[in-house]
Amino acid sequence: MDLKNKHFVIIATTLLLLGCKESVPKLRNIEGQRIQINYSSSPKDSIENVIAPYRNRINQVLDSVLAYAPTAISKTDGTLNSPAGNLMADIVMQEVNPVFTARTGQQIDFVLLNFGSIRSVISQGNITERTAYEVMPFENSVVIAELDGKAIRAMVTFLIKSSVAHPISGIQIIVDKNKSLQAVNIQGKPFDENKTYYVATSDYLITGGDKMDFLKDYISLTDSDYLIRNTLIDYFKKIDTLTAATDDRFMQIK
C-alpha cells in the first residue's frame, strides 16, 4: 500500500470512529417513580403463568409433613430456660457436632444461641419445612468459637443477668435464690477456667450481636457452613414426634 492509500485509510477510519461516537446518545438524567404493589393489585396473567409452577412447587416442599408436635412449643414457657430454646440448642448440638468433629477432630462442648432468634411458636400439629422458616427466618449459620475461661466466665455472668432465657445446650448453670452463681458444669464436668472450650453459636452473635461481646474474644473460629434453619429441617426429617420441655440446664435452687 502506497503512502496516499495509507492516508486515505487513516482518515476514513477516523471519520468512522467520530461518527460512531456522536451517534451514541448521552445519558443526561434518570427519572423514576415509586409504584406500590400490594394484595389489591391485580396480577397479570402473563406473569402469573410463569410464576405459578414455581410457587406451587415451593409450597409443596414447604408444606410436606416431616414430623408432629403433640403440644405447642414456645420460648416464653419458662424463666431460665424454655422448651423452644432447649429444643433449638439441642438440635444445633446434635446436627453440627458430627460436622465439626469430621473437620477438626474436636467436639463441641456446648451451644449458645439467642432468645430473639426464635421468631415463632411451634404450633401443635404437623411440622413442615415452613415451620422451620417461621421459627428461624434468618440466614444465620452456625460457627464454632474456641473460648478461654475468662470469656466463659463473662458469658455465664451475662446469662445470669439476662432478663430472657437464651438457648443453651451442653452446659449447666446453677444459681441460688439471690441469683448468685453456685456451679457451672460443661458436658457434665465442673467448669475449668484454665481450659478452652468449643462453643457453637451463630455468625450473628460472634460479632457481638445481642450484646454478647464476650464471643468476639475467640481464640479460633470454625464456620460449619450449616444454616441454623437447616439444622431444624434435618432434625425434623429424622423424628416422628417433636417434644421439648424446660429442665435443669439453667436452674435456681431455693
N, C-alpha and C positions, 0 to 999 in steps of 0.2 A: 504494500500500500504506500503510495507516494505522500508527500507532506500535505498537499492540497486536500486529498481524501481524508487524511487523519484529522485535519482541522474541521472538515465537514462533520465527521463522526462525533467529535468532541462537542461542537456547537449544537448539533441535533440532540445529543444525549442531555446536555444541559437544559435545553428548552423543554424537553420531555419531562425532566425532573421538576422543573419550575411549574410546569402546567399541572402535574400531579399534586404538587404541594398546595397550589392555590385552589384546587378542586375539592380539597378536604375541608368541610366546614369547621369552624372553631366553636368549641363549647363555651358559651358565654355565661349561662346560669342554669340552675336546676330548680324546677318548681315541683311541688308535690302537695298533696292534701291527705289528711287522715280519713280513712274510710272505716267506720265502725262495723265490726262483724259480730253478731250475736245470734241467739237462737231464733229470733224473729226474722232473720234474713232467709230468704228463700234460696235453697241450693239450686245450682244449675244442673240440669240432667246430664250434660256432657261431662262435668266434673264428678258428679255423683257416680256415674257409671264406671269411672276409672278408680275411684276411691273405695267403693263398696266391697269388692272382693278382698282387698287388703284389710279393711276394717272388720269384716266378717271373720277372717282368719285369725286376726289378733284377738278378737272377742272369744273365739272358740278356744284358743290356747289359754287365755287368761281365766276363763270360766270353767275349765276342765277340773273336776273334783280330784284333789290329791289326798285329803285326809278329812277328819271330822273332829269338831270341838264340842264336847257334851255340855260345856258351860262357857260363858263369856270370860275372856282373859283380859284383864286391864292393868295398866301401870299405876293406877291410883288405889288399888285394893291392897294397902299395906303402908307401913310407915317407914321402916328402914330398908325393906326390900319388898318387891312386888311380884305377882305372878308373871306379868308380861316381861318385866325386866329380867327376872331369873331365867325365863324361857329363852329370851333373845341371847343373853350372855352364855347360857349353856350350849345353845346351838352353835354360836361362834366358836366356842371351845372345841366342840365335837367335830365340826366340819373343817376348821382351819388347822388344828393341831397336826393332823397327818400330813398336810401340805408343808407346814413349817419344818416338821421333822425330816421329811424326804429331802428338803433343800439344804438344811443346815445340820442335821443330826441332833438338834436340840429339841426340848419340849417347851410348850407354852406353860408358864407357871400359873397365870391367872388372866382373866379378861376384865376390862373396864370399858364400859360404854357410857352414854349419857341419857338421862331421863328424857330430854327434849327430842331425841331422835326417834322415839316411838310415837308415831303420829296418829294411831288409831287403835281402838279396841278390837281385839279379835272376837268377833261375834259368835254366839252359839250357832252351830250348824256346819255346813260344808266349808272346807278350807280349800282355796284355789290359789293360783298364782296371783290373781288380782288381790287376794288377801295380803300377800307379801308386799305388793306395791302400795297398798293402803297403809300398812304398818310402817314400811320403810321406803318412802318415795324418793329419797335422796340417792345420789350416785356415789355414796361413800364406800370406800374399800377398807379391808382390814389390813393394818400394819402391825408388826410386832416390834416393840421397843425394848431394848435392854436397859434396865434402870438400876441404879445403885441404891443402897439402903437409905440414903438421905432423901432421894426422890420418892421412895416408897413411903417414908415417914410423912412427907409433905402430902402425899396422896391420901393417906389414912386420915390425917388431920382435916383435909378438905372434905372428905366424905362424912366425917362425924359432924362437921359444922354445916353441911348442906341441908337445905330445907326440903329436898326431894330425894327419892330413892334411885340413885344412879345404878344401873345394872352391873353386877359383878358376878364372877364365877371363878372357882378355884381358890378363893381367898375368904377367910372368915375374920370378921371384926366383932369384938365383944366389948361393950361399954357398960358402965354401971348406971344406976338410976339418975345420976347427975351428968351422964354422957361423958364421963372420964374414961379414957382408954384402959381396958383391962388385959386384952390379949389380941394378938394378930397371928393367925395361922395361915400358911400358904401350902397348899397341897397336903394338908393335914399335919404339917410340921410348924413349930414356932418360927416366926419371922427372925431371920438372921441379918442384922444390919451390915455385916461385913460381906455379904454375898451380893451378887447381881441377879436380877430376875427378869424373865422374858414376859412382857405384858402385851397381850393382844388388845388393840384399841382401834379407833377409826382414824383415817387420814385427816379428818377434820379436827379431832381432839389433839392430835400430835403436834399441831401448830399452836396449841394453847387455846383452842376453841372451848367455849363454855367455861372460861376462866381456869382451865386446867393447865396452868403454866408449868407445873412440875414435869409434865410429859415432854416439854421441849429440852429437858436436860438429859436426853437419852445418850447412851454410850454407843449403841449401834441401832440400826433400823433396817427391818426387812419388810418389803412390800409383798403381800401374799397374792396380789392381783386377783383378789376374790371380793366381789361386792358383798356387803352385809346382806342386802336383799337376796342375793343368790344363795347365800348360806341358808336362809329361811326356806327358799323354794326347794333346795336339795334335801333339806331335812324333812319337809312336808311330804316329799315323794317316798321317803323311806318308812314312814309310820302309817298306822291306821287311825289311831285316836290320839288327839292332842290334849295333853294335860299339863297343868302348871299350878304352882302354889307358892305361898311365902314359906320360908324355912329359917334355919338358924345361921345362915351365911353372914348376916349382919343382925346382931341381936343385942338387946338391952336386958341385963339381969337386974332383978329387984333387990 
